[in-house]
Amino acid sequence: MSLSISSSSSSVSTSSSANVGAQIQRLQQQIKDTQQKLKDLSSSDMDAESKQRMSDLLQAQIQVLQAQMEALQRQQAQQAQDAAARKQAAAQGADAATAQKPASPGRVDVYV
């Protein structure tokens, strides 16, 4: 049985939330595929030492993929938080503009 290990690196960059979501899904699939390789390894005809090395490599790859996924999830959460803050700031700006607008033109309020 021949098993191969592929390494993929995903750079975490600012991108749209949908793109981040797609990257997370790809990483989840890669984790699932790597876990399946790990299961298949137990029934391979490799010697014990080779199996152990391959198992260690596959487990390390899973850890790397999980770390990448966590970074993307943090990025996604930050993007959502930023979007909410922008929305709130825009709403407050609209409220402030309405509050400063005179009730009717030519009318002056006098307070004593």
N, C-alpha and C positions, 0 to 999 in steps of 0.2 A: 504494500500500500504506500502510495506516495502522497505526502502532505506538503503543502507549500504555505509559507507564511508571507503575507504581503503587508507592507507597511504603508499607511497612508497618513499624510499630515494635512490637517485642515487648519488654515490660518484663520484666526478669529479677527474679523474686521467689521467695521461698521457697515451694516447692510440692513435691508428691510426685514421686518419681523417675519414675513412669509419665507424669505430666503433662509433665515436662521432656523425656522421651523423645518424646512426641507433638509437642512444640514443635520439637524438633530435626528430626523427620521433616518437619514442615511447612516449615521453613526449607530443608531439602534439596530439597524439591519446588519451592519458590520459586526457588532457585538454578538448578535444572534448567530451569524455565520461562524464566527470564531469560536463561540461556545460549542457549536455543532462539531467543529474540527477537533475540539478538545475531547468531546464524547467519542468521536470516531477513533481517536488515538488509542483509546483503551482496547479496542478490538484489532489494532494493527499488528502486523507480524514483526515489528521492530524489536530490537533487543531492549532490555530494561533501561540501560543508560541512555540510549537514543530517545526512548519514550519520555524519560524524565526531562531531558534537555528540551525536547519539543514541547512538553507540557509547560515547562517554565517559560518558554518563549511565548506560547499562546496566552498564558495567564498575564504576562507582562503586557502583551498587546491589548488584552481586554482592559487592563488598568489604564493604559494610555487612552484608549477610546472613551472610557468612562470619564476620564479627566477632561477630554475635549468636549464631551457632551455637557458636563457640568459648567464649563466655561461658556458654552453657547447658551445654556439655560440662564446663567447669570446675565449675559448680554441681553437676552430676550426680556428678562425682568426689568433690567435697566431701561431698555427702550420703552417698555410699557409705562414705567414710572415717569420717564421724560415726557412722553406723550400726554400723560395725565396732568403733569405740571404745566405744560404749554397750554392745554385746554383750560385749566383753572386760571392761568394768568390772562388768557384771552377773555375769559368770562369776567374776571375782576376788572380788566381794562374797559370792557363795555359798560359795566356797572358804574365805574368812576366817571366815564364820559357822560353818562346819563345823569348822574348826580350833580355834575358841574354845569350842566346845560340850564340856562334860565327857563323858568316856567313859561313865560311868553315874552316876545321881543318888546322892548320899550318899557317894560315894567320893572321897577326897582323896589326891592324889599328893604324896608328900613326897620331896624331893631333898636329899641330904646331900653 
